[in-house]
Amino acid sequence: VAVAVWVVVFIQYYTTLSLSVGFIDSGELATAAHTLGIAHPTGYPLFTIMGRLFSIIPISDEVIIRLNLFSAILTSTASVVFYFFMIELLRNLKKVDRNRVMIAAGISTLFLAFSKTFWFQGVAIEVYSLHVLLICTVLLLFVKGVKTDEARWWLLFAFVVGMAFTNHLTTV
């Protein structure tokens, strides 16, 4: 189901992918990522480094298309992480079988992935595509940490929160 969710979401984002510079900061962020420059404060270091690595992959002649595709991949992956987060939350419900949990998690994930705000992050370069991936991961790791109280989940949680802080201050 998770793979199907990723494929469906990615295909939709890919078919509606912006072929140019999008709205607000996308031109500035694309330039900063491609040249390893510094975008407006806070500079978004994690996003810039990851964007730079993706911008040099020869999958398109246009850098902006490569970076817009980077956003589509990140946001599609965030959808899958959100799917697993929903499964963790729904598993605690009494008298709900595994199939219903997977269906409910899948439907809620598709609602999120195809919401206007989430979709917008998936089709044009913006720091929020990485941010939604990191925040969904933080939520998943937090729930796993609370459920199991295993140190590995708490350590991963702390690491990803730290990574999220290098991307955007709304992590607070």
Residue pairs with C-beta under 8 A, 6 or more apart in sequence:
1 83
1 102
1 105
1 106
2 80
2 83
2 84
4 106
5 79
5 80
5 83
5 106
5 109
5 110
5 113
6 76
6 77
6 79
6 80
8 110
9 75
9 76
9 79
9 110
9 113
9 114
9 122
10 72
10 73
10 76
12 113
12 114
12 119
13 72
13 75
13 76
13 119
13 122
13 123
14 69
14 72
16 119
16 123
17 65
17 68
17 69
17 72
17 123
17 124
18 26
18 64
18 68
18 123
18 124
19 62
19 64
19 65
19 68
20 64
21 27
21 30
21 64
21 124
22 68
22 123
22 124
22 125
22 126
23 124
24 126
25 39
25 40
25 126
25 127
26 64
26 124
26 125
26 126
28 39
28 40
29 39
29 44
29 47
29 51
29 67
29 125
29 126
29 127
30 51
30 55
30 63
30 64
30 67
30 125
31 37
32 38
32 39
32 43
32 44
32 48
32 51
33 47
33 48
33 50
33 51
33 52
33 54
33 55
33 67
33 125
34 51
34 52
34 55
34 63
34 67
36 48
36 49
36 52
37 48
38 48
39 48
39 127
42 168
42 169
44 127
44 166
44 167
44 168
45 166
46 130
46 163
46 166
46 167
47 127
47 130
47 167
50 70
50 130
51 67
51 70
51 125
54 66
54 67
54 69
54 70
55 63
55 66
55 67
55 70
57 66
59 66
59 69
60 66
60 69
64 125
67 125
68 123
68 124
68 125
70 125
70 129
71 121
71 122
71 123
71 124
71 125
71 126
71 129
72 122
72 123
72 129
74 122
74 129
74 130
74 132
74 133
75 113
75 118
75 121
75 122
75 129
75 132
75 133
76 113
76 122
77 133
78 129
78 132
78 133
78 136
79 109
79 110
79 112
79 113
79 118
80 109
81 133
81 136
81 137
81 140
82 109
82 112
82 113
82 136
82 139
82 140
83 105
83 106
83 109
84 105
84 140
85 136
85 139
85 140
85 143
86 104
86 105
86 108
86 109
87 101
87 102
87 105
88 140
88 143
88 144
88 147
89 143
90 96
90 101
90 104
90 105
91 101
93 101
112 118
113 119
113 122
118 132
120 126
121 128
121 129
121 132
122 129
127 167
127 168
128 168
130 167
131 164
131 167
131 168
131 170
131 171
134 160
134 163
134 164
134 167
134 171
135 164
135 171
137 160
138 157
138 160
138 161
138 164
138 171
141 153
141 156
141 157
141 160
142 157
144 150
144 153
145 153
145 154
145 157
161 171
164 171
165 171
